[in-house]
Amino acid sequence: MSNKKNNLRKTYLISKRIFDIFLSLIALILFSPLFLIVWIIQVCNKSISSPIFKQKRVGYQGELFCIYKFQSMVDDAENVLKSNPELYDKYKKNNYKLEPHEDPRITPIGRFLRKTSLDELPQLINVLKGQMSLVGPRPVVIEELNEYGTKKEKFLSVKPGITGYWQASGRSSVGYPERVDIELYYVDNCSFFFDLKLIFMTAFQVLARKGAY
């Protein structure tokens, strides 16, 4: 890579980080009343033991980190799903997704949080901590990383994001292997203006409630 390209890359990454910090702080302040309301509702939800869900995801250059989300599943959700081998097999074959009505892990409140994408709000904290960006490939669990095959290293060469080209393209309605091509397209073409475009595209997807499981 030429010095010019290196300098452009560094400028992009610095501006992206500044943008991430500024916008995530503004978002946390603006959405703090909503954050508090959801938190209180979650505390009163007897089917969960914690308002916040933490899960190990694969981040930048393969580093593991805990992603934060509002809890939308019952406690011990993984074992609940695995206790039904037929449903678990369907889950794996269906790009690690199940329809909300057939997923025994999701609480009634959780279905609403997922449909409106409110469960993603705590990830603004991940952005502030530098573990994620506002825009980037969606962070995956270790098992799901296998879908990227020989392209794992490329996929992990940028920070994962709260939103990205996959989310803007339909989120859960777009499965593997097409998702791999979409995520890697972002890696090859990421830029400040592309990031802005994807933020606006994602806002439309959220408002239209498209692809949210």
N, C-alpha and C positions, 0 to 999 in steps of 0.2 A: 504494500500500500504506500502511495506517494506521501511526501510530507504535507502536501496540500490537503489530501484526503484525510490524513491523520488529524490535522488541525481542525478541519470541518467536523470530524467525528467528535473530537474533544469539546468543541464549541457546542455541538448539539447535546452531548451528554450533560455538560454543565448547565445549559439553559433548561434542559429537561428536568434536572434535579431541583433547580430553583423554582420552576413552574410547579413541580410536584408538591414541594413544601408549601408554597404560597396558596395554591388552590385547595389542597387538603386541609390546611388550617382554616381557610374561609368556609369550606364546606362543613367542617366540624362545628364551627361557630353558628352558621346558619341553620344547620340541622340539629343542633343540640336539644331544642325542645322535643323534636320528633324522636331523637335518640333516647331521651329520658322517658318518654311515654312508652316506647317499645320495651325499654329496660324494666319499667314497673310492671307491664303486662307479663313479661317473661318471668319476673320474680314470683308473680302470682300463679304462674302455670305449674300445676302440681305434677305434670308428667315429665318435667325436667328438673335436674338438680342445680343447673347453672344457666344464667341468661346467655352466656357467651360460649360458643363452640370453638375449640382449638383443635387443629389437625396439622400433622406434619405434611408439608408440601416441599417439592423440589424447586429451589430458587436459582438465582444467578450462579452460573458455573457449578451447578450441582449441590450447592449448599442447602441443607435442610433448615426450614424455619417453621414456626407455628403460625398458620393463617387464622385470623379472627373473623368470626361471623356470629350473628345472632343465632342462637340455638333454634333449629327448626326440626330436630329429630328427637326421639325419645332417648333416654339413657341407654347405653350399651347397644347403640343402633347397629353396629357392624355384626354383632353376634345375633341380633334379632333377625337380620337379613340372612345370615349364613345358616340359621336354623331351618330355613326353607330352601333346600338344595335346588329345587326346580326354579324357584324365583331368583335365587342367586345366580344360577347359570344364565337365566334370561337377562339379568342385570349386566353381566359381563359381555354377553353377546350384543347387547343393545347400547354399546358405547358407555358402559358404566352409568346407565340411567334407567329409571323406571317411570312410568306414568304416575303422577301424584296420587291418583285414586287407588292404585294397586301397591303402592310402596308402604309397607307396614311401619317404616321408621319415622315417617313424617307426621308431626302433630297437626291438628286443625289450624292452630295459629301459625305453625310453620308453613303450611300451604299458602297462607296469605302473604307471609313475609317473603317467600320465594317468588310468588307471582308478581309482587310489586318490587322485587329486588331490594327490599329494605334489609334483608338479612346480610347484605354486603356492606352496609355502612361501617361496621367496625374495622374494615380493611383500610380505612383512611389512616388508622393507627399504624398498620403495616407500612404504609407509604411514608409516614413521618419517620419511622424507624429505619428507613432505607432498604427494607426487605423487598418492597414492591414499588412499582411505579403506577401512576394513574392509568397509563396505557402500555400494553405489552402482551405477550402471549399469556394465556391463562395458566397459573401454576397448577401442576398436576401432582397426584400422589405417586409414590415410587412405582407401584404396579402399572400405572397408566403410562409411565414414561416409556415402557417397552413398545408402545404404539409408534414411537418415532424411530425405532430401529437404528440404523447407522447414522441417522441425522440428529441423534440426541445432543451431541456437543454443540451443534449449530443452534438448536432450539434453546439451549441453556446459555447461549452467548449474550443474551440481553436479559434485563430484569423482567420478571413476570408482572402483569398488570391487573388492575381491577377490571378494566375493560380492554378491548383490543379488536383486531380485525375479525376474530371468530365471533365475539359477542355482537359486533355490529352487523355481522352477516347472518344472524339468526340464532346464535347461542345453541341451546340444546337441540334445536331442530336440525343442526348440522353435525353429523357424526364422523367417526373415523372411517376410512382414511382421508376423507376430504378435509377434515379439520387439520390434519398435519400440513397439507399443502397451504391452507389459509394462514396458519400460524407462521409457517416458514416464509410465506410471502411478506409478512410484516417484518420479519427479521432482515430480509434482503432490501426492504424499501422504507424502513423507518426513517422518519424525519419529523421536525417540529410541526410542519403544516399537515402532514399525514396524521399525526397524533390529534391535532385539533379537529380534523375531519372526523376521526373515529369517535371522539367524545360526543360530537353532535349527532352522529349516526346512532350511537348507543342510547343517547337521550330519547331519540325517536323510538327505538326498539323497546325501551322501558315503558314509555308512555303508552305505546301500543300493546304492551304486555306480550310481545312476540318471543317465542323460544324460551321462556322462563319456566323451569321445572322446580 
